[in-house]
Amino acid sequence: MTPCIALIDWSHLLEDFLDNLGVSFEAFRTEMTGGWMFGYLDALRQAGCRPVLFCVSARVAEVERFEHGPTGAAIRVLPAPESYRRARRRIPNPYAVTLPEAAGDLRGLERLRAAFLKELIPYLATPVRALADELHREGCEAILCQDYEHARFDACVLLGRLAGLRVYATFQGGNWQLSRFERPLRPLTLRACAGLIVGSTVEADRLHRRYGVPDRKMARIFNPIDLRMWPPADRDGARSDLGIPRDACVVAWHGRVEIHRKGLDVLVAAWHVLRRGRDVRLLLVGSGRDAAALRALLGDDRGVHWVDEYVNDRKVIRRYLAAADVYAFPSRNEGFPVAPVEAMACGLPVVAADAPGVADILGEDGTIVPAGDAEALARALGPLLDDAGLRADFGARARRRAEERFSLESVGRELRAFLTGEGP
């Protein structure tokens, strides 16, 4: 029998995620690949499971059912509850951590209402009845939530108890709480859930300290990537397409443009240091909410090649990364990022900041520097840019690690064993 696993996105609304990237829902369901979400879908399918991705949207009036083009997995989009829609109209920022962020310029009674809704709205975002009906309709036997430090996880644990379903959650970087209701509820739901998938040693330690989660309840499983999508590519051709000289030094980065979280200000500062005495080009691939701020930070320097769009096609990203000599990952905050694994699969040496999860990804096959330290980042990148033999050695080691630890096949087997209780 094929086990059916429900994957549930934590975002209040799917469009909150997609609009930030400039990606349409049509592109999401027919073209988008990569990231933890589609990696899990593909890995579970290859392991003989039937995953179903559940999202919530205020742009649908009833459940809409689709098939994800690249993986063939089922996608179910549920209408947002009317209570959530009404509440959202009264609060400027439904994802706010603090009251000033939530209330904006509101005053008086409106500000008091926003203060109350800030705490309540994360729990209004899950259409529990519609989700229960669809879980039953699909024959799901387990629920896997994206991140456990969110109200949707609490709602799913309650639903799982009522429906007799096992509920699991992953760690993808969400280690903050948006509502005060989460403080008393989270210890209870973490105890009640079936298990947690935590690739990061730092996060596993936090769960031990804060919640007393035992080792037996955590599975140390990495995020997967499809290594077939990262074959050797034509370096000279990629550089020709981008207008980059063959003999230039190229530092690459790709992902969502969020300057502080992704450390892009640190990367730009390090690049300026590296340019002293070298022809160093900075290749950036991605867009996001801070695109305008990044443009201002970069100015009109011709040494930067920025593909200012969210690229869905991993083959296209592979083409861009083929033009690089080294890969920089300067993030200040991450969960268990996929971008450096993709760079490793491309055979690029990786220099990364010590954000949570990064050390687990690189192991001994990359270089880690303190987060927020542009000088340290530049010092680590410099020797790799100057020594082709060193680059080749670290690049080959990175590729081998990606093959051994992050393939769809190996991760899929681990996920199936943990989520179904079948054992190794």
C-alpha positions as CSV (number, residue, x, y, z in Angstrom):
1,M,0.0,0.0,0.0
2,T,1.3,3.5,-0.9
3,P,1.4,5.7,2.1
4,C,-0.1,9.2,1.6
5,I,1.7,12.1,3.3
6,A,0.3,15.6,3.6
7,L,2.8,18.4,3.4
8,I,1.5,21.7,4.8
9,D,2.9,25.1,4.1
10,W,3.2,27.4,7.1
11,S,2.4,30.7,5.3
12,H,-0.9,32.2,6.2
13,L,-1.6,32.5,2.4
14,L,0.2,31.0,-0.5
15,E,0.2,34.4,-2.3
16,D,2.1,36.0,0.5
17,F,5.0,33.7,-0.4
18,L,4.6,33.9,-4.2
19,D,4.0,37.6,-4.5
20,N,7.1,38.4,-2.6
21,L,9.1,36.5,-5.3
22,G,7.1,37.8,-8.2
23,V,5.9,34.3,-9.1
24,S,2.4,33.6,-10.3
25,F,0.4,30.6,-9.1
26,E,0.4,29.3,-12.6
27,A,4.2,29.2,-12.6
28,F,4.2,27.8,-9.1
29,R,2.2,24.7,-10.1
30,T,3.6,24.2,-13.6
31,E,7.3,25.3,-13.4
32,M,8.6,26.0,-9.9
33,T,11.2,23.6,-8.5
34,G,13.8,23.5,-5.8
35,G,13.6,24.5,-2.1
36,W,12.6,22.2,0.7
37,M,9.0,21.9,-0.5
38,F,9.6,20.5,-3.9
39,G,12.6,18.5,-2.8
40,Y,10.4,16.7,-0.2
41,L,7.7,16.1,-2.8
42,D,10.1,14.5,-5.2
43,A,12.0,12.5,-2.6
44,L,8.8,11.1,-1.1
45,R,7.5,10.1,-4.5
46,Q,10.7,8.4,-5.3
47,A,10.5,6.5,-2.0
48,G,7.1,5.1,-3.0
49,C,4.9,7.6,-1.0
50,R,2.1,9.8,-2.4
51,P,2.7,13.3,-1.1
52,V,-0.1,15.9,-1.2
53,L,0.9,19.6,-0.8
54,F,-1.7,21.7,1.1
55,C,-1.7,25.5,0.8
56,V,-4.2,28.2,1.8
57,S,-5.3,31.2,-0.4
58,A,-7.7,34.1,-0.1
59,R,-7.9,34.1,-4.0
60,V,-10.0,30.9,-4.1
61,A,-13.6,30.4,-3.1
62,E,-13.5,26.6,-2.9
63,V,-10.9,23.9,-2.8
64,E,-8.8,23.8,-6.0
65,R,-6.9,20.7,-7.0
66,F,-3.9,20.6,-9.2
67,E,-0.9,18.5,-10.1
68,H,2.6,19.9,-9.8
69,G,4.1,19.8,-13.3
70,P,7.8,19.0,-12.5
71,T,7.2,16.4,-9.8
72,G,3.6,15.1,-10.6
73,A,2.7,15.6,-6.9
74,A,-0.8,16.7,-5.9
75,I,-1.4,20.3,-4.8
76,R,-4.6,21.3,-2.9
77,V,-5.3,25.0,-2.4
78,L,-7.8,25.6,0.4
79,P,-9.9,28.9,0.7
80,A,-8.8,31.0,3.7
81,P,-11.4,31.2,6.5
82,E,-13.7,34.2,6.4
83,S,-12.8,35.1,10.0
84,Y,-9.1,35.4,8.8
85,R,-10.1,37.5,5.8
86,R,-12.0,39.9,8.0
87,A,-9.2,40.1,10.6
88,R,-6.6,40.7,7.9
89,R,-8.4,43.7,6.6
90,R,-7.9,45.4,10.0
91,I,-4.2,44.7,10.5
92,P,-1.5,46.2,8.3
93,N,1.0,43.4,8.8
94,P,-0.4,39.9,9.7
95,Y,3.2,38.5,10.1
96,A,4.3,41.1,12.6
97,V,6.5,40.1,15.6
98,T,6.0,43.4,17.4
99,L,2.9,45.7,17.9
100,P,4.5,48.7,16.0
101,E,5.0,46.4,13.0
102,A,1.5,45.1,13.3
103,A,-0.3,48.3,13.8
104,G,1.7,50.7,11.7
105,D,0.2,54.2,11.9
106,L,-3.1,53.1,13.6
107,R,-4.2,55.0,16.7
108,G,-6.7,54.7,19.5
109,L,-9.3,51.9,19.2
110,E,-7.9,50.7,15.9
111,R,-4.5,50.2,17.5
112,L,-6.0,48.2,20.3
113,R,-7.9,46.1,17.9
114,A,-4.6,45.5,15.9
115,A,-2.8,44.5,19.1
116,F,-5.5,41.8,19.8
117,L,-5.6,40.6,16.2
118,K,-1.8,40.3,16.1
119,E,-2.0,37.6,18.7
120,L,-5.1,35.9,17.2
121,I,-4.6,36.1,13.4
122,P,-2.0,33.3,13.1
123,Y,-4.6,30.9,14.6
124,L,-7.3,32.1,12.3
125,A,-5.3,31.4,9.1
126,T,-5.8,27.6,9.0
127,P,-9.2,26.4,7.5
128,V,-9.4,23.4,9.9
129,R,-12.7,22.0,8.7
130,A,-11.7,22.2,5.0
131,L,-8.3,20.7,5.7
132,A,-9.8,17.8,7.7
133,D,-12.2,17.1,4.8
134,E,-9.4,17.1,2.2
135,L,-7.1,15.0,4.4
136,H,-9.9,12.4,4.6
137,R,-10.7,12.6,0.9
138,E,-7.0,12.0,0.0
139,G,-6.6,9.2,2.5
140,C,-3.6,10.9,4.2
141,E,-2.2,8.9,7.1
142,A,0.3,11.5,8.3
143,I,0.8,15.3,8.3
144,L,4.1,17.0,7.8
145,C,4.2,20.7,8.7
146,Q,6.8,23.2,7.5
147,D,8.3,24.4,10.8
148,Y,6.9,23.8,14.2
149,E,7.3,27.3,15.7
150,H,4.1,28.5,14.0
151,A,0.4,28.5,14.8
152,R,-0.4,26.2,11.9
153,F,1.6,23.4,13.5
154,D,-0.5,23.8,16.7
155,A,-3.7,23.6,14.6
156,C,-2.5,20.5,12.8
157,V,-1.5,18.7,16.0
158,L,-5.1,19.3,17.4
159,L,-6.6,18.1,14.1
160,G,-4.3,15.1,14.1
161,R,-5.5,14.1,17.6
162,L,-9.1,14.4,16.5
163,A,-8.7,12.6,13.2
164,G,-6.3,9.9,14.4
165,L,-3.4,11.1,12.2
166,R,0.3,11.3,13.1
167,V,1.7,14.8,12.9
168,Y,5.3,15.7,12.2
169,A,7.1,18.9,11.4
170,T,10.4,20.0,9.9
171,F,12.8,22.8,10.7
172,Q,13.2,25.1,7.8
173,G,14.4,28.2,9.7
174,G,11.2,29.2,11.6
175,N,12.5,29.6,15.2
176,W,10.4,32.6,16.2
177,Q,6.8,33.0,17.5
178,L,4.3,35.5,16.2
179,S,1.6,35.1,18.8
180,R,1.6,35.1,22.6
181,F,-0.8,32.1,22.5
182,E,2.1,30.0,21.1
183,R,4.1,30.3,24.4
184,P,1.8,28.0,26.5
185,L,0.7,25.9,23.5
186,R,4.0,25.0,21.9
187,P,5.4,22.8,24.7
188,L,2.1,20.9,24.6
189,T,2.0,20.4,20.8
190,L,5.6,19.5,20.7
191,R,5.0,16.7,23.2
192,A,1.8,15.6,21.4
193,C,3.3,15.4,17.9
194,A,4.8,12.2,16.4
195,G,8.2,13.6,15.6
196,L,10.4,16.4,14.3
197,I,12.8,16.5,11.3
198,V,15.8,18.6,12.3
199,G,18.9,18.7,10.2
200,S,20.6,21.4,12.2
201,T,22.7,20.6,15.2
202,V,22.2,24.1,16.6
203,E,18.4,23.7,16.3
204,A,18.4,20.3,17.9
205,D,20.3,21.7,20.9
206,R,17.7,24.5,21.2
207,L,14.9,22.0,21.2
208,H,16.7,20.1,24.0
209,R,17.2,23.2,26.1
210,R,14.0,25.0,25.6
211,Y,11.4,22.2,25.3
212,G,13.2,19.1,26.6
213,V,12.5,17.3,23.2
214,P,14.3,13.9,23.5
215,D,16.6,12.6,20.8
216,R,14.3,9.7,20.0
217,K,11.7,12.2,18.8
218,M,14.0,13.9,16.3
219,A,15.2,12.6,13.0
220,R,18.4,14.2,11.6
221,I,17.4,14.3,7.9
222,F,18.8,16.8,5.4
223,N,16.9,18.6,2.7
224,P,17.2,16.8,-0.6
225,I,18.0,18.0,-4.1
226,D,17.7,16.2,-7.5
227,L,21.3,15.7,-8.5
228,R,20.2,14.9,-12.1
229,M,19.4,18.6,-12.5
230,W,23.0,19.6,-11.7
231,P,25.2,17.9,-14.4
232,P,28.6,19.4,-15.5
233,A,28.0,22.6,-17.5
234,D,30.0,24.6,-20.0
235,R,31.8,27.3,-18.1
236,D,33.1,29.3,-21.1
237,G,29.6,29.3,-22.7
238,A,28.0,30.5,-19.5
239,R,30.5,33.3,-19.1
240,S,30.0,34.3,-22.8
241,D,26.2,34.5,-22.3
242,L,26.7,36.8,-19.3
243,G,29.5,38.9,-20.8
244,I,32.0,37.8,-18.2
245,P,35.7,37.5,-19.3
246,R,37.1,34.0,-19.2
247,D,40.0,35.0,-16.9
248,A,38.0,37.0,-14.4
249,C,37.4,35.7,-10.8
250,V,33.6,35.1,-10.2
251,V,31.9,34.9,-6.8
252,A,28.3,33.6,-7.1
253,W,25.2,33.8,-4.9
254,H,21.5,32.9,-5.6
255,G,18.3,33.1,-3.6
256,R,15.7,35.5,-2.2
257,V,16.9,39.1,-2.0
258,E,16.5,39.9,1.8
259,I,19.5,42.0,2.6
260,H,19.8,41.5,6.3
261,R,18.7,37.9,6.7
262,K,20.7,36.8,3.6
263,G,23.7,38.9,4.5
264,L,23.9,40.5,1.1
265,D,25.3,43.7,2.6
266,V,28.2,41.6,4.0
267,L,28.7,40.0,0.6
268,V,28.9,43.3,-1.2
269,A,31.4,44.7,1.4
270,A,33.5,41.5,1.0
271,W,33.5,41.9,-2.7
272,H,34.8,45.4,-2.5
273,V,37.7,44.0,-0.4
274,L,38.4,41.2,-2.9
275,R,38.6,43.6,-5.8
276,R,41.8,45.1,-4.5
277,G,44.4,43.7,-7.0
278,R,42.0,41.3,-8.6
279,D,39.4,41.3,-11.4
280,V,36.6,39.9,-9.3
281,R,33.0,39.8,-10.6
282,L,30.0,39.3,-8.4
283,L,27.2,37.2,-9.9
284,L,23.8,37.5,-8.1
285,V,20.8,35.5,-9.2
286,G,17.5,36.2,-7.5
287,S,15.0,38.8,-6.5
288,G,12.7,39.6,-3.5
289,R,11.3,42.3,-1.3
290,D,14.7,44.1,-0.9
291,A,15.5,44.3,-4.6
292,A,15.3,48.1,-4.6
293,A,17.5,48.4,-1.6
294,L,20.1,46.1,-3.1
295,R,20.1,48.1,-6.3
296,A,20.9,51.2,-4.3
297,L,23.6,49.3,-2.4
298,L,25.2,48.1,-5.6
299,G,25.0,51.4,-7.4
300,D,26.0,51.3,-11.1
301,D,29.2,49.2,-10.7
302,R,29.8,47.2,-13.8
303,G,31.6,44.5,-11.9
304,V,28.2,43.1,-10.7
305,H,26.1,40.8,-12.9
306,W,22.7,40.6,-11.3
307,V,19.9,38.5,-12.7
308,D,17.1,40.4,-10.9
309,E,14.3,37.8,-11.1
310,Y,13.2,34.7,-9.2
311,V,14.4,31.9,-11.4
312,N,12.1,28.8,-11.3
313,D,14.1,26.6,-13.6
314,R,17.0,24.9,-11.8
315,K,18.6,24.2,-15.2
316,V,18.8,27.9,-15.7
317,I,20.3,28.4,-12.3
318,R,22.8,25.6,-13.0
319,R,23.8,27.6,-16.1
320,Y,24.5,30.7,-14.1
321,L,26.4,28.8,-11.4
322,A,28.5,27.3,-14.1
323,A,30.1,30.7,-14.7
324,A,31.4,30.9,-11.1
325,D,34.7,30.0,-9.5
326,V,33.4,30.0,-5.9
327,Y,30.1,30.3,-4.1
328,A,29.5,32.6,-1.2
329,F,26.7,32.1,1.3
330,P,26.7,35.0,3.8
331,S,23.3,34.5,5.5
332,R,22.8,35.7,9.1
333,N,19.8,33.5,9.7
334,E,18.8,30.2,8.0
335,G,17.1,26.9,8.9
336,F,18.5,24.3,6.6
337,P,19.2,26.1,3.3
338,V,19.1,24.3,-0.1
339,A,21.1,27.0,-2.0
340,P,24.6,25.9,-0.8
341,V,23.8,22.3,-1.4
342,E,22.9,23.2,-5.0
343,A,26.3,25.0,-5.3
344,M,28.0,21.9,-3.9
345,A,26.3,19.7,-6.4
346,C,27.7,22.0,-9.1
347,G,31.2,21.3,-7.9
348,L,31.7,24.8,-6.5
349,P,33.8,25.4,-3.3
350,V,31.5,27.1,-0.8
351,V,32.4,29.7,1.8
352,A,29.5,30.4,4.2
353,A,28.7,32.3,7.3
354,D,28.0,30.2,10.4
355,A,24.2,30.5,10.3
356,P,22.3,27.6,11.9
357,G,22.5,24.4,9.8
358,V,25.4,25.5,7.6
359,A,28.0,23.6,9.4
360,D,25.9,20.4,9.1
361,I,25.6,21.0,5.4
362,L,29.3,21.6,4.6
363,G,30.9,19.2,7.1
364,E,34.6,19.3,6.4
365,D,34.1,20.1,2.7
366,G,33.6,23.8,2.9
367,T,34.7,26.9,4.7
368,I,32.8,28.7,7.5
369,V,33.3,32.2,8.7
370,P,31.6,34.3,11.4
371,A,28.2,35.8,10.3
372,G,28.2,39.5,9.6
373,D,32.0,39.7,9.1
374,A,32.8,41.0,5.6
375,E,36.6,40.9,6.2
376,A,36.5,37.3,7.3
377,L,34.4,36.4,4.3
378,A,36.9,38.1,2.0
379,R,39.9,36.4,3.7
380,A,38.3,33.0,3.1
381,L,37.3,33.6,-0.5
382,G,40.7,35.1,-1.5
383,P,42.8,31.9,-1.5
384,L,40.2,30.0,-3.4
385,L,40.1,32.7,-6.1
386,D,43.8,32.8,-6.3
387,D,44.5,29.0,-6.5
388,A,42.8,26.9,-9.2
389,G,44.1,23.7,-7.6
390,L,42.6,24.5,-4.2
391,R,39.3,25.4,-5.9
392,A,39.2,22.1,-7.8
393,D,40.0,20.1,-4.6
394,F,37.2,21.8,-2.5
395,G,34.8,21.6,-5.5
396,A,35.3,17.9,-6.0
397,R,34.8,17.3,-2.2
398,A,31.7,19.4,-2.2
399,R,30.2,17.4,-5.1
400,R,30.9,14.1,-3.4
401,R,29.2,15.2,-0.2
402,A,26.1,16.3,-2.1
403,E,25.9,12.9,-3.7
404,E,26.3,11.0,-0.4
405,R,24.1,13.1,1.9
406,F,21.5,15.1,-0.1
407,S,20.3,12.9,-3.0
408,L,16.6,12.4,-3.5
409,E,17.0,8.6,-3.1
410,S,18.9,8.7,0.2
411,V,16.7,11.4,1.8
412,G,13.5,9.8,0.4
413,R,14.3,6.5,2.1
414,E,15.0,8.3,5.4
415,L,11.8,10.4,5.2
416,R,9.6,7.4,4.4
417,A,11.1,5.3,7.3
418,F,10.5,8.1,9.8
419,L,7.1,9.3,8.6
420,T,5.6,5.8,8.3
421,G,7.3,4.1,11.2
422,E,8.7,1.4,9.0
423,G,12.2,1.7,10.4
424,P,15.5,1.9,8.4
